[in-house]
Amino acid sequence: MRQKLVIGNWKMHGSLAANAALLDGIKAAPARARLAVCAPFPYLAQCQATLAGTAIGWGAQDVSTEVRGAFTGEVAAPMLAEFGCAYVLVGHSERRSYHGETDATVATKALRALESGLTPVVCVGETLAQREAGETEAVVGRQLAAVVEALSIDQLGKIVLAYEPVWAIGTGKTATSEQAQAVHAYLRGQLASGSAAASADVAARMPILYGGSVKPDNAAELFSMSDIDGGLIGGASLKAEDFLAIGNA
Ligand code: 13P
């Protein structure tokens, strides 16, 4: 049985004061799911100070493909580890589209995260045009394959996958639970079809989160689907009440 996991992606939101109120609110009540927040880099120390010793994890929204060196503006995985990060998002569609991250870049980032003991949350998802052209499985399959090829089966068993249809992010347009379940089942099937004997086991254990306009009023239905193991939450993760409601859905 896979435990439900609900991760908040704050994106480029927050301030010391707003985060303190949000984190205190999240800490104040128990949630049925495991919870984590992915904060902007400058606030990781605040997350560490506020959440250490609680059941709530924290992480970053991106990581460098490099470990150290002359890479101005980049943040390396060992640095994230020093701030107690358990997770790091890799390949979010906003990174892929605004920063030109390729499937290969995303796979390297996942590898760097794992090398520093972090859990990469690998994001995949199709655009509306790709969905309408019937390319959803081809797109997410290709995005997943790049990561599968870059990792050992042991490493693959340590990642979290997130399906985020680009057309559902921040639009208020959620995939129906059936649409999301179909893609999650496809992704799990792709993982199980690997040549190594361990593939089926890795596929069965892999947490696959859904992201894209998840709100308190649609989370329970999405999370009731057999291959949806929780959510990656944007807007609704910025309000403690909503985030906790999703964590209890
Ligand atoms: P919204 O929940 O705001 O649609 O964002 C989803 C997302 O991109 C999480 O990573």
Boltz pocket constraint, residues with backbone or C-beta under 6 A from the ligand:
constraints:
  - pocket:
      binder: B
      contacts: [[A, 9], [A, 92], [A, 164], [A, 168], [A, 169], [A, 170], [A, 171], [A, 172], [A, 211], [A, 212], [A, 213], [A, 214], [A, 232], [A, 233], [A, 234], [A, 235], [A, 236]]
      max_distance: 6.0
